[in-house]
Amino acid sequence: MLLKVLVAALIVWVVLAVLGFVIKGLFWLAIVGIVLFVATAAVGAAKRSAPRH
């Protein structure tokens, strides 16, 4: 009985560790995506508002 509880706890721990790693990785990818989106929008706005000759 105790062995089953320990194995279940270890499985839950591994799942939580993997999920934490994945979520942290996705968080940083989201930050990079947001920064690049804002930079692209700023460049597009600057080009659009530039006077045309």
C-alpha positions in Angstrom: 0.0 0.0 0.0 2.7 2.5 0.9 4.6 1.6 -2.2 1.6 2.5 -4.4 1.2 5.8 -2.6 4.9 6.6 -3.1 4.8 5.6 -6.8 1.7 7.8 -7.3 3.3 10.7 -5.6 6.5 10.3 -7.8 4.4 10.2 -10.9 2.5 13.4 -9.9 5.8 15.1 -9.1 7.3 14.2 -12.5 4.2 15.4 -14.3 4.2 18.7 -12.4 7.9 19.2 -13.0 7.5 18.6 -16.8 4.5 20.9 -16.9 6.4 23.6 -15.1 9.3 23.3 -17.5 6.9 23.5 -20.5 4.9 26.4 -19.2 8.0 28.3 -18.4 9.4 27.7 -21.9 6.1 28.7 -23.4 6.0 31.8 -21.3 9.4 33.0 -22.6 8.3 32.2 -26.2 5.2 34.3 -25.6 7.3 37.2 -24.3 9.6 37.1 -27.4 6.5 36.9 -29.6 4.9 39.9 -28.0 8.1 42.0 -28.2 8.5 41.1 -31.9 4.9 41.9 -32.6 5.2 45.3 -30.9 8.4 46.0 -32.8 6.9 45.1 -36.1 3.8 47.2 -35.4 6.0 50.2 -34.5 8.0 49.9 -37.7 4.8 49.5 -39.8 3.4 52.6 -38.1 6.5 54.6 -38.7 6.7 53.7 -42.4 3.0 54.5 -42.8 3.2 57.9 -41.2 6.4 58.8 -43.1 5.9 61.5 -45.7 5.7 60.2 -49.3 7.5 62.1 -52.0 
